[in-house]
Amino acid sequence: MASAAKLGNHAAMIECPSKRDMKCSCESQASLVDLFMDKIRVAIVGATGVIGQQFVVALQHHPWFEIALLAASERSAGKTYAEALRDEKTKATRWLCDGQPEQDVLEMQVENAAMMDSGKVETVFSAVQADIARELEPRMAAKTPVISTASAFRYFDDVPILVPGVNSEHARLIDFQRKRRGWRGFISTQPNCTTTGLVITLKPLMDRFGVRSIVMTSLQAMSGAGRSPGVIGLDILDNVIPYIVGEEEKVQTETHKVLGVYDDGRIVNASLGVSCTCTRVNVLDGHTEAVFASLGKRCTVEEVKEAFLDFGKDMIESGLPSAPGQMIVVHDDPFRPQPRLDRDNYDGMATTVGRIRTDGVLENGIKYVLLSHNTKMGAAKGAVLVAEDLHQMEYL
């Protein structure tokens, strides 16, 4: 198998029309890479759930990865994927995301996740709940790299929380993890979906101006709660739910770790202060966040816009199939971003920012509104981007 690390620069030289279109993904970069490498066989664990379905959509036409195994609970084991998606009582197909599964995927037989042999594939994408992940993921990681959307191992000191373009150097924790645990594989995680857009916007501010502290209030989409138990319609309609259990603590802890510095087998957490209020609103997809930041030095709104627009050029030019054409999209329209209008920018992989203003209360204060797609960049497709980045660094 040819190394994608050796191909990335060549792939980046191909001008992709979709890089200029915020509503398109960058699939046209795939052709060059396809000529030089066999596809990596991957498994999706938790394949019948909301995030598992998002993985199917993100992977079924992927130029580097091939879906070779689907796994779910014992209830789904032995059925075809189409049968496992069908409600036994109503016979309705419980397909919950944009895009449809291809026929060859629907015909695949689902395995019992508790009994699957991860050695049959080269990479595992895990989309299970944290309590299940605590049991399954170490067993799989003993043989095979695991890219996880669960929170179960995010806070272990030898497990990276990766956001490509923000902290890819934290992947070096994997070497320490393998040695410490004696695994051939590893566990790599991504942040909570609310953390993702926040750290993407804070990183360029930290690099250019320094960040002392931030205060953030989120207006989070219903899909972030999942399907079961999810959010009951009678609770969310005509309403805002002002508390999400555990969410604020996750965002605060993960922001410090993601924005920290790798130092000899450990992450030294970023020293900025982080205070959050997380709420649930009647929006299907797309987390909106109002951010107030105290920076390390005074700057203008135009300088902040420039920092956002310049951010992530290495990632954009990396040749990774899922990388957006712009890491941060900046709006001057004071009525943007809006979930319906902006969540699908660059196929949901860009973070969109607007209403950038100075703040007179905080020292060197800047405030802005961001929007990030919680089930794409914040979940399955973001995890696929992590895998692409790790493959380019030759960890997969």
C-alpha positions in Angstrom: 0.0 0.0 0.0 1.4 3.4 -1.0 1.7 5.9 1.8 -0.7 8.8 1.6 2.0 10.9 3.3 4.0 10.6 0.1 0.9 11.5 -2.0 -0.5 14.4 0.0 1.5 17.1 -1.7 0.8 15.7 -5.2 -3.0 15.5 -4.4 -2.9 19.1 -3.2 -1.5 20.2 -6.5 -4.8 19.3 -8.3 -7.1 22.3 -8.3 -10.4 21.0 -7.1 -13.4 23.1 -8.2 -15.3 22.2 -5.0 -12.7 23.9 -2.9 -14.3 27.1 -4.1 -17.9 25.9 -3.4 -18.9 26.0 0.2 -21.8 23.6 -0.5 -19.6 20.8 -2.0 -17.2 18.2 -0.6 -13.8 17.7 -2.1 -14.3 14.3 -3.7 -12.6 15.2 -7.0 -9.2 15.1 -5.3 -9.6 11.3 -4.9 -8.6 10.2 -8.4 -4.9 10.7 -8.0 -4.7 8.9 -4.7 -6.8 6.0 -6.0 -4.1 5.4 -8.6 -1.5 4.7 -6.0 -3.0 3.0 -3.0 -5.3 0.1 -2.1 -8.2 1.1 0.1 -7.9 0.6 3.9 -10.5 -1.9 5.2 -12.5 -0.3 8.0 -15.2 -1.3 10.5 -18.0 0.9 11.8 -19.0 -0.1 15.3 -22.4 1.2 16.4 -23.4 1.3 12.7 -27.2 1.4 13.2 -27.1 4.6 15.4 -27.2 8.2 14.3 -23.4 8.7 14.2 -22.9 5.2 12.8 -25.2 6.1 9.9 -23.2 9.3 9.4 -20.1 7.2 9.2 -21.7 5.1 6.4 -22.4 8.2 4.4 -18.9 9.6 5.0 -17.1 6.4 4.1 -19.1 4.5 1.4 -17.5 6.5 -1.4 -14.3 7.4 0.3 -11.2 7.3 -1.9 -8.9 5.9 0.9 -11.2 3.8 3.1 -13.5 0.8 2.3 -16.3 -0.3 4.6 -15.5 -4.0 5.3 -17.4 -4.7 8.5 -20.5 -3.3 10.2 -21.1 -4.0 13.9 -23.9 -3.2 16.3 -25.7 -4.6 19.3 -26.7 -8.3 19.7 -30.2 -7.3 18.6 -28.9 -6.4 15.1 -26.3 -9.2 14.8 -26.9 -11.7 12.0 -29.2 -9.3 10.1 -28.4 -7.5 6.9 -27.8 -3.8 7.5 -31.2 -3.0 5.8 -33.0 -5.4 8.2 -31.2 -4.0 11.2 -32.3 -0.5 10.3 -36.0 -1.6 10.1 -38.2 -1.2 13.1 -39.6 -4.6 14.0 -43.0 -3.3 14.9 -43.7 -0.6 12.4 -41.4 -1.9 9.6 -40.3 1.7 9.1 -36.6 2.2 8.2 -34.9 4.1 10.9 -32.6 6.1 8.7 -31.9 9.4 10.4 -29.3 11.4 8.4 -28.9 13.1 5.0 -27.7 10.9 2.2 -28.7 7.2 1.7 -26.8 4.0 2.1 -25.7 2.2 -1.1 -27.2 -1.2 -1.9 -24.0 -3.1 -1.2 -23.8 -1.6 2.3 -27.5 -2.4 2.9 -26.7 -6.0 2.0 -23.8 -6.4 4.4 -24.4 -8.7 7.4 -24.1 -6.9 10.8 -21.8 -8.5 13.4 -22.2 -8.5 17.2 -19.9 -5.7 18.3 -19.2 -7.5 21.6 -17.8 -10.5 19.7 -16.3 -9.0 16.6 -12.6 -9.6 15.7 -11.1 -6.2 15.1 -8.1 -7.9 13.5 -10.1 -8.5 10.4 -9.9 -4.8 9.5 -7.2 -2.2 9.5 -9.1 0.6 11.3 -12.2 0.8 13.5 -14.5 3.8 13.7 -16.4 3.6 17.0 -19.8 5.3 17.3 -21.0 3.7 20.5 -22.1 5.3 23.8 -19.4 5.9 26.4 -20.3 3.0 28.7 -20.1 0.6 25.9 -16.9 2.2 24.6 -15.2 1.6 27.9 -15.5 -2.1 27.4 -15.2 -2.5 23.7 -12.6 0.0 22.6 -9.6 -1.3 24.6 -10.3 -4.8 23.3 -10.3 -3.6 19.7 -7.3 -1.3 20.2 -5.2 -4.2 21.3 -5.1 -5.2 17.6 -6.3 -2.3 15.6 -6.4 1.5 15.6 -9.7 2.8 16.9 -11.0 6.3 16.0 -13.7 7.1 18.6 -16.5 9.6 18.8 -17.2 8.5 22.4 -16.1 10.4 25.6 -14.9 7.3 27.4 -11.2 7.7 26.9 -10.9 11.5 26.0 -9.5 12.4 29.4 -6.8 9.7 29.8 -3.4 11.3 29.7 -2.1 9.0 27.0 -5.1 9.4 24.6 -5.2 12.3 22.2 -8.3 14.4 21.5 -7.5 15.4 17.9 -8.8 18.2 15.7 -6.8 18.2 12.4 -5.3 21.6 11.7 -5.6 22.6 15.4 -3.5 20.0 17.3 -2.3 17.3 14.9 1.0 17.1 16.8 -0.9 15.6 19.7 -0.9 12.4 17.6 2.5 11.7 19.1 0.8 10.5 22.2 -0.1 7.4 20.3 3.5 6.2 20.4 3.5 6.6 24.2 0.1 4.9 24.5 1.1 1.9 22.5 4.3 1.4 24.5 2.5 1.9 27.8 -0.4 -0.4 27.1 1.3 -3.0 24.9 -1.2 -2.5 22.0 -0.6 -2.9 18.3 -3.4 -0.5 17.7 -4.5 2.6 19.7 -7.4 4.8 20.7 -7.7 8.3 19.3 -10.7 10.5 20.1 -12.2 13.7 18.9 -13.8 16.3 21.1 -17.4 16.8 22.1 -19.2 18.4 19.1 -19.6 21.6 21.0 -15.9 21.8 21.7 -15.0 21.4 18.1 -16.1 24.7 16.7 -14.9 26.5 19.8 -11.3 25.3 19.6 -11.1 25.8 15.8 -11.9 29.5 16.4 -9.7 29.9 19.5 -6.6 28.4 18.0 -5.8 31.3 15.5 -6.6 33.8 18.3 -4.1 32.0 20.6 -1.4 31.8 18.0 -1.7 35.5 17.0 -2.8 37.4 20.1 -2.9 35.0 23.0 -6.1 34.2 24.9 -6.5 34.8 28.6 -10.0 33.6 29.1 -13.3 33.0 27.3 -17.0 32.9 28.2 -19.2 30.9 25.8 -22.9 30.3 25.6 -24.1 27.5 23.2 -27.4 27.0 21.4 -27.1 23.4 20.5 -29.1 21.4 17.9 -31.4 18.6 18.8 -29.4 16.0 16.9 -26.6 16.5 19.4 -28.7 14.6 21.9 -29.0 11.5 19.6 -32.1 9.6 18.8 -32.5 7.5 22.0 -33.3 8.9 24.6 -32.8 12.2 22.6 -35.0 15.2 23.2 -38.7 14.8 23.4 -40.6 17.0 21.0 -43.0 18.3 23.6 -40.1 19.5 25.7 -38.2 21.3 22.9 -41.0 22.9 20.8 -41.6 26.5 21.8 -38.8 26.2 24.3 -35.1 26.5 25.2 -33.7 23.9 27.6 -31.1 25.7 29.7 -29.1 22.7 30.8 -27.4 19.7 29.2 -26.1 17.2 31.7 -22.2 17.1 31.7 -21.9 19.3 28.6 -20.3 22.3 30.2 -17.7 20.3 32.1 -16.8 18.4 28.9 -16.3 21.6 26.9 -14.2 23.2 29.6 -12.0 20.2 30.1 -11.5 19.4 26.5 -10.7 22.9 25.4 -7.8 23.0 27.8 -6.5 19.7 26.5 -7.0 20.3 22.8 -5.3 23.7 23.0 -2.5 22.4 25.2 1.1 21.6 24.1 2.6 18.2 23.6 5.7 17.7 25.8 7.6 14.4 26.0 4.6 12.0 26.1 2.1 14.2 27.8 -0.2 17.2 27.1 0.4 20.4 29.1 -3.0 21.9 29.3 -3.6 25.5 28.0 -3.8 28.0 30.8 -6.7 30.0 29.6 -9.9 30.3 31.7 -13.0 28.7 30.2 -16.6 29.3 31.4 -19.5 27.8 29.5 -23.3 27.7 29.5 -24.8 25.0 27.2 -28.4 25.1 26.1 -30.6 23.0 23.7 -32.7 24.8 21.1 -35.3 23.7 18.5 -32.8 23.4 15.6 -32.1 20.1 13.8 -28.4 20.4 13.0 -25.7 23.0 13.8 -24.4 24.3 17.1 -24.4 28.0 17.5 -22.1 29.6 20.1 -21.6 33.1 21.4 -18.0 33.6 22.4 -16.5 36.4 24.5 -12.7 36.3 24.6 -10.1 38.3 26.6 -7.0 38.3 24.4 -3.4 38.7 25.4 -3.0 41.9 23.6 -5.2 44.6 22.0 -6.3 44.0 18.4 -8.8 45.3 15.9 -11.8 43.5 14.4 -10.1 43.5 11.0 -7.0 41.8 12.6 -9.3 39.1 14.1 -11.0 38.5 10.7 -7.6 38.2 9.1 -6.5 35.6 11.7 -9.6 33.6 11.1 -9.3 33.7 7.3 -5.6 32.8 7.4 -6.1 29.8 9.7 -5.6 26.2 8.6 -3.8 26.7 5.3 -1.7 23.6 5.8 -4.8 21.6 6.4 -6.6 23.0 3.4 -3.6 22.2 1.2 -2.9 18.8 2.7 -4.8 16.7 0.1 -7.0 15.1 2.8 -10.3 14.2 1.0 -12.5 15.4 3.9 -10.6 18.7 4.5 -12.7 21.8 3.9 -11.7 24.4 1.4 -11.7 27.0 4.3 -11.3 26.1 7.9 -13.2 29.2 9.1 -15.7 31.1 6.9 -16.2 34.7 8.0 -19.4 36.7 7.4 -19.8 40.5 7.5 -23.6 40.2 7.4 -24.7 40.8 11.0 -27.5 38.3 10.6 -25.1 35.4 10.0 -24.2 32.7 10.7 -27.5 30.9 10.8 -27.9 27.1 11.1 -30.2 26.7 8.0 -27.9 28.9 5.9 -24.4 28.0 7.1 -24.2 24.6 8.7 -23.4 22.9 5.3 -20.6 25.2 4.3 -17.9 23.0 2.7 -20.2 20.0 3.3 -20.5 20.7 7.0 -16.7 20.7 7.6 -16.1 24.5 7.9 -16.7 26.6 11.0 -18.6 29.8 10.2 -18.0 33.0 12.2 -19.9 36.3 12.2 -20.7 39.3 14.4 -17.1 39.9 15.2 -16.9 42.9 17.6 -14.8 44.5 20.3 -16.0 44.0 23.8 -15.7 46.8 26.4 -16.1 44.7 29.5 -13.2 42.1 29.1 -9.6 43.2 28.9 -8.6 43.3 25.2 -12.1 41.9 24.6 -13.4 40.4 21.3 -16.8 38.7 20.9 -18.2 36.7 18.0 -20.8 34.1 17.0 -19.8 30.7 15.5 -21.6 27.9 13.9 -20.3 24.3 13.6 -22.1 21.3 12.1 -22.4 18.9 15.1 -22.9 15.6 13.2 -20.4 16.3 10.4 -17.3 18.1 11.5 -18.4 17.5 15.1 -18.9 13.8 14.8 -18.5 11.2 12.0 -17.0 13.1 9.1 -14.7 14.9 11.6 -13.6 11.5 12.8 -12.9 10.4 9.2 -10.8 13.6 8.8 -8.9 12.5 11.9 -8.2 9.1 10.3 -7.1 10.7 7.1 -4.7 12.9 9.1 -3.3 9.9 11.0 -2.9 8.0 7.8 -0.9 10.8 6.3 1.3 10.7 9.4 1.6 6.9 8.9 -0.2 5.9 12.1 -2.7 3.9 10.0 
